[in-house]
């Protein structure tokens, strides 16, 4: 007898817990998008696990009607790796922040990416330690004034994309918390990717770092300062969609189409599936300081061997060749002595 396929809705992934984030925090928007993305993926809540470390964003597993594990500071990627390797059929999501992921958890992050474990990493980046009340984080800009840097930081920040690409990331995307439609779509796309997906979400901390991403999230100039990349499409941006990204020698350049001899034909077409990550890295590193828009959307998405699938297959291959099936068989294997 045929069974009718269940169509899940966003509400099916919501827990009954009160959401304990500050009113106006960007995390609320991401949670909403995640519920919708999971409904789009239509994976049963019982087949999902949401893992987190420590931080404001890491409260998120409490708000999910799925399996969840609120772990310890920076160790979410290690736990998520273990969960996925032991339970290959689970859809595993790691929720983390710029402090949790890139400071104490930095080593676990890069090795999860390098191994290409089939987990979905959602990196909330508000460039501040919000839970511990406003210290600078690994993504805070040089000179940033905070409770732990009252005279300004004297160090340069990590760029999450640069770190991910350095660890040989196969899927990297970037979104902003106020763009609900595209954030939902990108989270769903990351969930379909086989291997480690990293989605950096630029979120606002309304209490300790309010407006940190305002230069690109404000509707008045978002279109002029960001470019949303879509595979196979021209890299066009601007309020009038009359600007584009071109290659000027070995550098990227933002131009106005129809001026200085540039035509639509000169504008680059985005290739998220290119194995060579050179251009993708350049796109991910674009900044307004260099007169370039910030790249949003899926920047890289390629296929590669997946860690947990390889481990599972390796175990099966070894088992097929090894007649030992029980602990007693193993203990009695080789040289043994009978004591009388």
C-alpha positions in Angstrom: 0.0 0.0 0.0 1.3 3.4 -1.0 1.9 5.9 1.8 1.2 9.6 1.4 4.2 11.8 1.6 4.1 14.2 4.6 4.6 17.8 3.7 6.1 19.6 6.6 5.6 23.3 7.5 7.8 25.8 9.3 5.7 25.4 12.5 6.7 21.7 12.6 10.3 22.6 13.4 9.4 25.1 16.2 9.7 24.1 19.8 7.4 25.4 22.5 10.2 27.3 24.2 10.1 31.1 24.7 12.7 32.7 22.4 15.2 34.4 24.8 16.9 36.9 22.5 16.8 40.6 22.9 13.9 42.3 20.9 15.4 43.5 17.6 18.2 41.0 17.6 19.0 39.7 14.1 19.0 36.1 15.4 15.2 36.1 15.4 15.2 36.6 11.7 17.7 33.8 11.1 15.7 31.4 13.3 12.5 32.2 11.3 14.4 31.6 8.0 15.8 28.3 9.3 12.4 27.0 10.2 11.2 27.9 6.7 14.3 26.4 5.0 13.8 23.1 6.9 10.2 23.0 5.7 11.4 23.5 2.2 13.9 20.6 2.6 11.0 18.5 3.9 13.2 16.4 6.2 11.3 15.0 9.2 12.2 16.8 12.5 13.1 13.4 13.9 15.8 13.1 11.3 17.5 16.4 12.1 20.0 17.3 14.8 20.9 20.9 15.7 24.2 21.4 17.5 25.6 24.5 19.0 28.4 25.8 21.2 28.2 28.8 23.5 26.9 32.3 22.7 23.7 34.1 21.9 23.3 32.2 18.6 24.0 28.9 20.4 20.7 29.1 22.2 19.0 28.2 19.0 18.7 24.4 19.5 16.2 25.1 22.3 13.9 26.7 19.7 13.9 23.6 17.4 11.5 20.7 17.5 14.4 18.4 16.5 17.2 16.6 18.2 19.5 19.1 19.7 22.7 19.4 21.7 23.9 22.6 23.4 27.5 21.8 23.8 30.5 23.6 25.3 32.4 26.7 24.0 33.9 26.2 20.6 33.3 22.4 20.5 30.2 22.4 18.4 32.0 21.4 15.2 33.7 18.4 16.9 30.3 17.2 18.3 28.5 17.7 15.0 31.2 15.7 13.3 30.7 12.9 15.7 26.9 13.0 15.5 27.0 12.9 11.7 29.7 10.2 11.4 27.8 7.9 13.9 24.4 8.7 12.3 25.0 9.3 8.6 21.2 9.5 7.9 20.7 12.5 10.2 20.6 16.1 8.7 23.0 17.9 11.1 23.1 21.6 11.6 25.8 23.5 13.5 24.7 26.9 14.9 27.6 29.1 15.9 28.9 32.6 16.3 32.0 34.6 15.3 33.4 34.2 18.8 32.4 30.6 19.4 33.4 29.4 15.9 36.5 31.4 15.1 38.2 31.9 18.5 38.2 28.9 20.8 36.5 26.8 18.2 38.7 27.9 15.3 40.7 24.6 15.1 37.5 22.5 15.1 36.0 24.7 12.4 38.8 24.5 9.9 39.2 20.8 10.3 35.4 20.1 9.8 35.6 22.2 6.6 38.8 20.4 5.5 37.4 17.0 6.1 34.2 17.9 4.3 31.9 16.4 6.9 28.2 16.5 5.7 27.1 19.2 8.2 25.6 22.6 7.7 27.4 25.4 9.5 25.4 28.5 10.1 27.8 31.2 11.3 26.2 34.2 12.9 28.6 37.1 12.6 27.8 40.3 14.6 31.4 41.1 15.2 31.0 41.2 19.0 30.7 38.9 22.0 27.1 39.5 22.9 26.4 36.9 25.5 29.3 38.0 27.7 28.3 41.7 27.3 30.3 43.3 24.6 34.0 42.3 24.2 35.6 42.4 20.8 35.6 39.2 18.7 37.9 37.7 16.1 35.9 39.5 13.4 35.9 43.0 15.0 37.7 45.5 12.8 41.1 47.0 13.8 40.6 50.0 16.1 37.2 48.7 17.3 36.3 50.1 20.8 34.7 47.7 23.2 34.7 46.8 26.8 37.8 44.6 26.3 39.5 47.2 24.0 38.6 50.6 25.4 41.3 52.3 23.3 40.6 50.3 20.2 41.9 46.9 19.0 45.4 46.6 17.7 44.9 43.5 15.6 43.4 42.6 12.3 40.2 40.4 12.1 39.5 37.1 10.6 37.4 37.2 7.4 35.2 34.0 7.7 35.3 33.5 4.0 39.0 33.7 3.8 39.4 31.2 6.6 36.8 28.8 5.0 38.5 29.0 1.6 41.9 28.5 3.3 40.5 25.3 4.7 39.4 24.2 1.2 35.7 24.9 1.6 33.4 23.3 -1.0 30.4 25.4 -0.1 30.4 29.0 1.1 27.6 31.5 1.1 26.9 34.8 2.7 23.6 36.5 3.6 22.2 39.3 5.7 19.7 38.9 8.5 17.2 41.5 7.1 16.9 39.7 3.7 14.5 37.0 4.8 13.6 35.6 1.3 17.2 35.1 0.2 18.4 33.9 3.6 15.7 31.1 3.6 16.6 30.1 0.0 20.4 30.0 0.8 19.9 28.0 4.0 17.8 25.5 2.0 20.5 25.3 -0.7 23.1 24.6 2.0 21.0 21.8 3.3 20.9 20.2 -0.1 24.7 20.3 -0.5 26.6 17.1 0.3 29.6 17.9 2.5 30.4 20.8 4.8 28.4 24.0 3.9 29.3 27.3 5.5 26.7 30.1 5.5 27.9 33.3 7.1 25.0 35.4 8.2 25.7 39.1 8.9 23.5 39.8 12.0 22.9 42.8 14.1 23.5 42.9 17.9 21.0 45.6 18.9 22.5 46.0 22.4 26.3 45.8 22.1 27.0 46.4 18.4 23.9 48.1 16.9 24.2 49.0 13.3 27.5 47.2 12.7 26.3 46.1 9.2 24.2 49.1 8.5 26.3 50.2 5.6 25.1 47.3 3.6 21.8 46.3 5.2 20.1 49.7 5.1 17.6 49.7 2.2 18.7 53.2 1.1 22.0 51.9 -0.2 22.0 48.1 0.0 21.6 47.7 -3.8 24.6 49.9 -4.4 26.9 48.2 -1.9 26.1 44.6 -2.3 25.9 42.2 -5.2 23.8 39.0 -4.9 25.6 36.2 -6.9 23.6 33.5 -8.7 25.3 30.7 -10.5 25.2 31.2 -14.3 24.1 34.8 -14.1 25.9 38.1 -14.7 27.3 39.9 -11.6 25.0 42.9 -11.8 24.0 45.3 -9.0 22.9 48.8 -8.3 19.5 50.4 -7.8 19.1 50.6 -11.5 20.9 47.3 -12.1 23.3 49.2 -14.3 26.6 48.2 -12.5 28.6 45.1 -12.8 31.8 43.3 -11.8 34.5 43.0 -14.4 38.1 41.6 -14.4 40.6 44.3 -14.7 43.9 42.6 -15.2 44.3 40.3 -12.1 41.8 42.4 -10.1 38.1 42.8 -9.8 36.5 46.1 -10.6 33.1 47.6 -10.2 31.9 49.5 -13.3 28.9 51.3 -14.7 27.6 49.6 -17.8 27.7 51.9 -20.7 30.4 54.1 -19.3 34.2 54.2 -20.0 33.7 51.6 -22.8 32.3 48.9 -20.6 29.3 46.9 -21.9 27.2 44.1 -20.5 29.4 41.6 -22.3 32.3 42.7 -20.1 30.5 41.8 -16.9 31.5 38.5 -15.4 29.2 35.5 -15.1 29.2 33.8 -11.7 30.4 30.2 -11.7 29.8 28.8 -8.2 30.7 25.3 -9.5 34.3 26.1 -10.7 36.8 23.8 -9.1 39.4 26.5 -9.1 38.5 28.8 -6.2 40.7 31.7 -7.2 37.9 33.9 -8.6 35.5 32.8 -5.9 37.9 33.8 -3.2 38.4 37.2 -4.8 34.6 37.6 -4.9 34.2 36.6 -1.2 36.9 39.1 -0.2 35.4 42.1 -1.9 34.7 45.1 0.4 33.3 48.6 0.2 36.6 49.9 1.3 38.0 48.8 -2.0 35.1 50.4 -4.0 33.6 47.0 -4.5 30.2 45.6 -3.3 30.0 42.9 -0.7 29.2 39.6 -2.3 26.1 37.8 -1.1 24.5 34.5 -2.1 26.2 31.2 -2.8 29.8 32.0 -3.8 31.2 28.4 -4.0 29.3 25.1 -4.4 31.2 22.1 -5.7 31.1 18.3 -5.2 33.8 16.5 -3.4 34.3 13.2 -1.4 32.3 13.5 1.9 34.0 12.4 5.1 31.1 10.6 6.9 30.1 8.7 3.7 33.7 7.6 3.2 34.0 6.4 6.8 30.8 4.5 6.5 31.9 2.9 3.3 35.3 2.1 4.7 33.7 0.3 7.7 31.4 -1.7 5.4 34.4 -2.7 3.1 36.5 -3.9 6.1 33.5 -5.8 7.6 32.9 -7.6 4.3 36.5 -8.9 4.2 36.7 -9.7 8.0 34.9 -12.8 9.2 35.1 -11.6 12.8 31.6 -10.5 13.9 31.5 -10.9 17.7 33.7 -9.7 20.6 34.4 -13.4 21.6 35.6 -14.2 18.1 38.0 -11.2 18.3 39.3 -12.3 21.7 39.8 -15.9 20.6 41.6 -14.8 17.4 45.3 -15.4 17.1 47.4 -17.2 19.7 45.5 -18.3 22.8 46.3 -20.3 25.9 44.0 -22.6 27.9 44.6 -22.4 31.6 43.9 -25.6 33.5 
